Amino acid sequence: MTQVNFTDKEYAFFKEYADSLGLSIPQMIFESVRECATNDEEDRILFDKAYEKYLADGKQTISFEELVKSLDE
């Protein structure tokens, strides 16, 4: 078991938000973290697929330094 301490103000905020969702504070925190992790994973998968397509289409990347240098030329 893990214990997390909140200030009274933080607790009141979490309690009000959790109540509005019909959840307990631990349930609300778990759902929020799960949703963020799921979104991050979905974003990573979409990025990987888009980057693979970009490379498969014959595109090449350059570093930021190379970009700046090309703009100076």
N, C-alpha and C positions, 0 to 999 in steps of 0.2 A: 504494500500500500504506500502511496505517495501522498504527502500533504503539501498543499500550496496555501500560503498565507496572503490574504488581500487586505488592503486598507478598507475601512468602512465604506468609503466612497466607491472603491472598485467593486466591493461585494454588492453594494446596492445597485450599481449599474448592471453587473452580471445577473443578479437576481431578477431585476425588472425585465431584462432581455430574455432570460430563460423562461420566466413566467409567460411572457408574450408568445413564446413558441410552444408552451405547454410542456416544457422539459425541466428537469432538474439542472442545477448548475453543472454537475459532472457530465450529464448527457449532452448539454449544450456545448460545452468545451470539446468533448469528444467528437461530436458531429461537425463542429467548425474546423477542427484540425483534420479530420478525415476528408472533408470537402476540399480543403486547401491542398492536401497531399494528392488527392485524385486529380485536381485541376493541374497541379504541377506535372504530374505524370502524363496527363493527356497533352499538355503543351510540349513536353519533351518528345513524345512520340510524333506529334505533328511536325515539330521542327526537324527531327531526324528524317522523316519521309520527304519533306520539302527540300531538304539539303541533298538527299540522295537523288531526287529528280533534277535538281539544279546541276549537280555534277554529271548525271547521265545525259543531260542535254548539251554537254560539252562546255559548260560554263566553268570559269576558273575564278578563284578568289585571290585577292591580294591583301597584304597587311595594311593596316592604317598608315604606317610610315611610307609604304609604297604609294598609297593614294595621295598623301600630302606631297610627296616628291613629284608625282605626275602632274599635280595641279600647279606646281611652281615652274614647270617647264614651258 
